Amino acid sequence: MTQVVILGGGFGGLYAALRLQRLLRKRDDVDVTLVSRENFFLLTPMLPQVAASGIDTRHIVTPIRAVCKRVRFYEAEVKSVDLDAKRVTIAHEQGPRHTLEYDHLLLALGGVTNFFGIPGVAQHSIPIKTLSDAVRLRNHALDMLERAELEDDPAVRASLLSFLVVGAGFAGVETAAELDIFVHRAARAYHRFWPADVKVKLVDGGARVLPELRERLGELTKRTLEKRGVEVHLGVFVASADDRGVTLKDDSRVDGATIVWAGGVAPNPLVASLPIADARGRAPASAEFVVAGRPGVWAIGDCASIIPPDGGRPYPPTAQHAVRMGPHVADNIVAAIDGQPLRPFDYKMKGQMANLGEHDAVAMLGGLQVSGFPAWWLWRTYYLLRLPTLDRRVRVAIDWTLDLIFPRDIVKLAPWDSS
């Protein structure tokens, strides 16, 4: 029995497992195991809408067991990988460790939030990368409003009502846009301050918003956010953070009791610790996703460095690439098992989009630049179809419809107090 082990249940890992499940449905000579620290697949581009109560928390997650019925699945943390012995050690929370032997190992662990070693950032900011991050941000935002309702000092109240989002890439812009909508709508339910007193601020050291898109779309995004009241601070990087805001490298301050960090992604620490990792902490792999010098080891997504067949820079760590790398590496794994030639991965990015909320978005599709309602519709349609199951698509579509009719929920989803 050939053992295939997939580490990671994100876009790359899940889509690889789904393809292997289909390719091997009539075979009994290959066993596939998927290991993920969560028992669900998370559609991360919709996290800002979860944080802003635009979508129900559970509707952007799909149980892995529900879609990978022919794949052995373990909800566990990967503790170690022994590439020489071809062995993976895993454990569920504080439970005992278990060992998995493999013939083929797919590294699809993704990345982690990158705080760049900036003093105070990890301690005083909320990242926006996991489902718990989105719930935490939502609870925190509501908590700031509740505290502001009780605060008598105008200066302290202003700080409580100021929300900073650091990072003007896709995650930061979408989070700032959705958070701005949420806190201003929620503020209508309070009596000691007005929605106009609530401030959302977007901070980035780069020269413009959404540098991945054409300059025109970035400028359009900036104007749209500023028209809504979002303060945009560009051109100076963050030097440090504290419980009152951030200090920039020119010694200026941007104050706010809430800091949301969308400043970048770092390689997965486990992959970075392996002998195959490069200086940046990623596993270099060929265009076929094969890790050099390690037969049977494959790498995709955020934890891999893959140069396109025609050369150039490595593929960027985006969901758009990962959903295509997953099925492709699955095809190559089956080809390797059967002694067939491998196909190189050659993909040109089709486009990029950013949701700005309020029926607005920007998109770049090849050379075509789209904004406003058409781009917003494209964004929603594309990511709705990325949800693996029909029931989740229906639930999200209903959430979006209800959001047009009813006010957003301002109930804090804090854990129950058993005392």
SULBELZI-V446242 format. One record per residue. RES is the residue in one letter. PHI is phi as a letter, one per 30 degrees, with the letter a starting at -180 (* if undefined). PSI is psi in radians with two decimals (none if undefined). Layout:
# SULBELZI-V446242
res->RES phi->PHI psi->PSI
res->RES phi->PHI psi->PSI
This chain:
# SULBELZI-V446242
res->M phi->* psi->2.14
res->T phi->d psi->2.22
res->Q phi->c psi->2.11
res->V phi->c psi->2.18
res->V phi->c psi->2.21
res->I phi->c psi->2.18
res->L phi->c psi->1.96
res->G phi->j psi->2.28
res->G phi->c psi->0.49
res->G phi->d psi->-2.74
res->F phi->e psi->-0.90
res->G phi->d psi->-0.88
res->G phi->d psi->-0.78
res->L phi->d psi->-0.78
res->Y phi->d psi->-0.51
res->A phi->d psi->-0.76
res->A phi->d psi->-0.71
res->L phi->d psi->-0.71
res->R phi->d psi->-0.75
res->L phi->d psi->-0.68
res->Q phi->e psi->-0.69
res->R phi->d psi->-0.75
res->L phi->d psi->-0.56
res->L phi->c psi->0.27
res->R phi->d psi->-0.42
res->K phi->c psi->0.25
res->R phi->c psi->2.56
res->D phi->b psi->0.30
res->D phi->c psi->0.02
res->V phi->b psi->2.30
res->D phi->c psi->2.23
res->V phi->c psi->2.28
res->T phi->b psi->2.30
res->L phi->c psi->2.27
res->V phi->c psi->2.23
res->S phi->b psi->2.56
res->R phi->d psi->-0.31
res->E phi->c psi->2.68
res->N phi->c psi->0.36
res->F phi->b psi->2.77
res->F phi->c psi->2.29
res->L phi->c psi->2.21
res->L phi->d psi->1.54
res->T phi->e psi->-0.57
res->P phi->d psi->-0.30
res->M phi->c psi->0.06
res->L phi->e psi->-0.75
res->P phi->e psi->-0.58
res->Q phi->d psi->-0.55
res->V phi->d psi->-0.77
res->A phi->d psi->-0.44
res->A phi->c psi->0.28
res->S phi->i psi->0.37
res->G phi->d psi->-0.43
res->I phi->b psi->2.48
res->D phi->d psi->2.50
res->T phi->e psi->-0.74
res->R phi->d psi->-0.22
res->H phi->d psi->-0.25
res->I phi->c psi->0.18
res->V phi->c psi->2.47
res->T phi->b psi->2.20
res->P phi->e psi->2.21
res->I phi->d psi->-0.66
res->R phi->d psi->-0.48
res->A phi->d psi->-0.47
res->V phi->c psi->-0.36
res->C phi->c psi->1.10
res->K phi->d psi->-0.38
res->R phi->c psi->0.13
res->V phi->c psi->2.35
res->R phi->d psi->2.23
res->F phi->b psi->2.41
res->Y phi->b psi->2.18
res->E phi->d psi->1.85
res->A phi->a psi->2.81
res->E phi->c psi->2.37
res->V phi->d psi->2.05
res->K phi->d psi->-0.66
res->S phi->a psi->2.75
res->V phi->b psi->2.11
res->D phi->c psi->1.74
res->L phi->d psi->-0.50
res->D phi->d psi->-0.75
res->A phi->d psi->-0.11
res->K phi->h psi->1.05
res->R phi->b psi->2.40
res->V phi->c psi->2.34
res->T phi->c psi->2.24
res->I phi->b psi->2.84
res->A phi->a psi->2.53
res->H phi->c psi->1.94
res->E phi->h psi->-2.08
res->Q phi->c psi->0.23
res->G phi->d psi->3.11
res->P phi->d psi->2.75
res->R phi->d psi->2.57
res->H phi->b psi->2.66
res->T phi->c psi->2.35
res->L phi->c psi->2.20
res->E phi->d psi->2.57
res->Y phi->b psi->2.68
res->D phi->c psi->-0.61
res->H phi->b psi->2.27
res->L phi->b psi->2.17
res->L phi->c psi->2.04
res->L phi->d psi->1.90
res->A phi->b psi->0.77
res->L phi->d psi->-0.13
res->G phi->i psi->-2.85
res->G phi->b psi->-3.08
res->V phi->b psi->2.90
res->T phi->d psi->2.34
res->N phi->c psi->1.96
res->F phi->c psi->-0.04
res->F phi->h psi->0.36
res->G phi->i psi->0.30
res->I phi->d psi->2.22
res->P phi->e psi->2.27
res->G phi->i psi->-0.24
res->V phi->d psi->-0.86
res->A phi->d psi->-0.58
res->Q phi->d psi->-0.52
res->H phi->c psi->0.13
res->S phi->b psi->2.82
res->I phi->c psi->2.05
res->P phi->d psi->2.97
res->I phi->b psi->1.27
res->K phi->b psi->-0.49
res->T phi->b psi->2.95
res->L phi->d psi->-0.70
res->S phi->d psi->-0.55
res->D phi->d psi->-0.77
res->A phi->d psi->-0.76
res->V phi->d psi->-0.72
res->R phi->d psi->-0.74
res->L phi->d psi->-0.74
res->R phi->d psi->-0.85
res->N phi->d psi->-0.74
res->H phi->d psi->-0.75
res->A phi->d psi->-0.77
res->L phi->d psi->-0.63
res->D phi->d psi->-0.65
res->M phi->d psi->-0.69
res->L phi->d psi->-0.72
res->E phi->d psi->-0.72
res->R phi->d psi->-0.66
res->A phi->d psi->-0.57
res->E phi->d psi->-0.51
res->L phi->c psi->-0.23
res->E phi->d psi->2.30
res->D phi->c psi->-0.46
res->D phi->d psi->2.04
res->P phi->e psi->-0.63
res->A phi->d psi->-0.74
res->V phi->d psi->-0.72
res->R phi->d psi->-0.71
res->A phi->d psi->-0.67
res->S phi->d psi->-0.74
res->L phi->d psi->-0.52
res->L phi->c psi->0.21
res->S phi->c psi->2.22
res->F phi->b psi->2.10
res->L phi->c psi->2.34
res->V phi->c psi->2.07
res->V phi->c psi->2.13
res->G phi->j psi->2.02
res->A phi->c psi->0.47
res->G phi->d psi->-2.85
res->F phi->d psi->-0.85
res->A phi->d psi->-0.75
res->G phi->d psi->-0.78
res->V phi->d psi->-0.79
res->E phi->d psi->-0.65
res->T phi->d psi->-0.76
res->A phi->d psi->-0.74
res->A phi->d psi->-0.83
res->E phi->d psi->-0.69
res->L phi->d psi->-0.68
res->D phi->d psi->-0.77
res->I phi->d psi->-0.80
res->F phi->d psi->-0.90
res->V phi->d psi->-0.56
res->H phi->d psi->-0.66
res->R phi->d psi->-0.73
res->A phi->d psi->-0.58
res->A phi->d psi->-0.35
res->R phi->d psi->-0.37
res->A phi->d psi->-0.05
res->Y phi->c psi->2.85
res->H phi->c psi->-0.37
res->R phi->c psi->0.04
res->F phi->a psi->2.84
res->W phi->c psi->2.76
res->P phi->e psi->-0.58
res->A phi->d psi->-0.33
res->D phi->d psi->-0.28
res->V phi->d psi->2.28
res->K phi->b psi->2.31
res->V phi->c psi->2.30
res->K phi->b psi->2.31
res->L phi->c psi->2.17
res->V phi->b psi->2.33
res->D phi->a psi->2.52
res->G phi->d psi->-0.22
res->G phi->d psi->3.02
res->A phi->d psi->-0.32
res->R phi->a psi->2.91
res->V phi->d psi->2.51
res->L phi->h psi->1.12
res->P phi->d psi->-0.29
res->E phi->d psi->-0.36
res->L phi->c psi->2.99
res->R phi->d psi->2.66
res->E phi->e psi->-0.63
res->R phi->d psi->-0.76
res->L phi->d psi->-0.64
res->G phi->d psi->-0.74
res->E phi->d psi->-0.66
res->L phi->d psi->-0.71
res->T phi->d psi->-0.78
res->K phi->d psi->-0.80
res->R phi->d psi->-0.67
res->T phi->d psi->-0.81
res->L phi->d psi->-0.75
res->E phi->d psi->-0.59
res->K phi->d psi->-0.57
res->R phi->d psi->-0.21
res->G phi->j psi->0.00
res->V phi->d psi->2.27
res->E phi->d psi->2.20
res->V phi->c psi->2.11
res->H phi->c psi->1.96
res->L phi->b psi->2.83
res->G phi->j psi->-0.14
res->V phi->b psi->2.24
res->F phi->d psi->2.77
res->V phi->d psi->2.32
res->A phi->c psi->-0.58
res->S phi->a psi->2.91
res->A phi->b psi->2.63
res->D phi->b psi->-2.99
res->D phi->d psi->0.03
res->R phi->c psi->-0.03
res->G phi->k psi->-2.68
res->V phi->b psi->2.59
res->T phi->c psi->2.27
res->L phi->c psi->2.93
res->K phi->d psi->-0.23
res->D phi->c psi->0.26
res->D phi->i psi->0.09
res->S phi->d psi->2.87
res->R phi->b psi->2.55
res->V phi->b psi->1.93
res->D phi->c psi->2.62
res->G phi->l psi->2.42
res->A phi->d psi->-0.15
res->T phi->b psi->2.22
res->I phi->b psi->2.10
res->V phi->c psi->2.19
res->W phi->c psi->2.00
res->A phi->b psi->0.77
res->G phi->d psi->-0.11
res->G phi->k psi->3.05
res->V phi->b psi->2.37
res->A phi->c psi->2.75
res->P phi->d psi->2.68
res->N phi->d psi->2.26
res->P phi->e psi->-0.61
res->L phi->d psi->-0.81
res->V phi->d psi->-0.71
res->A phi->d psi->-0.43
res->S phi->d psi->-0.18
res->L phi->d psi->2.67
res->P phi->d psi->-0.24
res->I phi->d psi->-0.17
res->A phi->d psi->2.57
res->D phi->d psi->-3.00
res->A phi->d psi->-0.40
res->R phi->c psi->-0.03
res->G phi->i psi->0.18
res->R phi->c psi->2.79
res->A phi->c psi->1.95
res->P phi->d psi->2.33
res->A phi->b psi->2.74
res->S phi->d psi->3.08
res->A phi->d psi->-0.25
res->E phi->c psi->0.01
res->F phi->i psi->0.30
res->V phi->d psi->2.28
res->V phi->d psi->2.17
res->A phi->e psi->2.36
res->G phi->i psi->0.08
res->R phi->b psi->1.45
res->P phi->e psi->2.30
res->G phi->i psi->-0.02
res->V phi->c psi->2.23
res->W phi->b psi->2.66
res->A phi->b psi->2.42
res->I phi->b psi->2.96
res->G phi->i psi->-2.65
res->D phi->d psi->-0.49
res->C phi->d psi->0.07
res->A phi->c psi->2.70
res->S phi->c psi->1.88
res->I phi->b psi->2.09
res->I phi->d psi->2.31
res->P phi->e psi->2.75
res->P phi->e psi->-0.55
res->D phi->c psi->0.22
res->G phi->i psi->-2.97
res->G phi->j psi->-2.78
res->R phi->d psi->2.69
res->P phi->e psi->2.72
res->Y phi->d psi->2.44
res->P phi->d psi->2.69
res->P phi->d psi->1.26
res->T phi->c psi->2.75
res->A phi->d psi->-0.62
res->Q phi->e psi->-0.67
res->H phi->d psi->-0.72
res->A phi->d psi->-0.68
res->V phi->d psi->-0.32
res->R phi->c psi->-0.53
res->M phi->d psi->-0.67
res->G phi->e psi->-1.02
res->P phi->d psi->-0.61
res->H phi->d psi->-0.78
res->V phi->d psi->-0.55
res->A phi->d psi->-0.75
res->D phi->e psi->-0.73
res->N phi->d psi->-0.60
res->I phi->d psi->-0.79
res->V phi->d psi->-0.70
res->A phi->d psi->-0.73
res->A phi->d psi->-0.70
res->I phi->d psi->-0.67
res->D phi->d psi->0.04
res->G phi->i psi->0.45
res->Q phi->c psi->2.79
res->P phi->d psi->2.63
res->L phi->c psi->2.62
res->R phi->c psi->2.30
res->P phi->d psi->2.60
res->F phi->d psi->2.13
res->D phi->b psi->1.78
res->Y phi->b psi->2.30
res->K phi->c psi->2.27
res->M phi->e psi->2.26
res->K phi->d psi->-0.50
res->G phi->l psi->3.04
res->Q phi->b psi->2.57
res->M phi->b psi->2.65
res->A phi->b psi->2.22
res->N phi->d psi->2.24
res->L phi->c psi->0.06
res->G phi->i psi->3.09
res->E phi->h psi->0.73
res->H phi->i psi->0.58
res->D phi->b psi->2.55
res->A phi->a psi->2.99
res->V phi->b psi->2.56
res->A phi->b psi->2.55
res->M phi->b psi->1.96
res->L phi->c psi->1.70
res->G phi->i psi->-2.15
res->G phi->c psi->-0.01
res->L phi->d psi->2.26
res->Q phi->c psi->2.18
res->V phi->b psi->2.50
res->S phi->b psi->2.99
res->G phi->i psi->-2.62
res->F phi->d psi->-0.74
res->P phi->e psi->-0.72
res->A phi->d psi->-0.68
res->W phi->d psi->-0.75
res->W phi->d psi->-0.73
res->L phi->d psi->-0.77
res->W phi->e psi->-0.87
res->R phi->d psi->-0.73
res->T phi->d psi->-0.80
res->Y phi->d psi->-0.88
res->Y phi->d psi->-0.45
res->L phi->d psi->-0.70
res->L phi->d psi->-0.25
res->R phi->d psi->-0.28
res->L phi->d psi->2.28
res->P phi->d psi->-0.40
res->T phi->b psi->2.66
res->L phi->d psi->-0.68
res->D phi->d psi->-0.64
res->R phi->d psi->-0.67
res->R phi->d psi->-0.74
res->V phi->d psi->-0.76
res->R phi->d psi->-0.76
res->V phi->d psi->-0.73
res->A phi->d psi->-0.69
res->I phi->d psi->-0.73
res->D phi->e psi->-0.81
res->W phi->d psi->-0.67
res->T phi->d psi->-0.78
res->L phi->d psi->-0.54
res->D phi->d psi->-0.41
res->L phi->d psi->-0.32
res->I phi->c psi->-0.77
res->F phi->c psi->2.74
res->P phi->d psi->2.72
res->R phi->d psi->2.57
res->D phi->d psi->2.33
res->I phi->c psi->0.48
res->V phi->d psi->2.23
res->K phi->d psi->2.30
res->L phi->c psi->0.84
res->A phi->d psi->2.67
res->P phi->d psi->2.58
res->W phi->d psi->2.48
res->D phi->c psi->1.88
res->S phi->d psi->-0.22
res->S phi->d psi->none
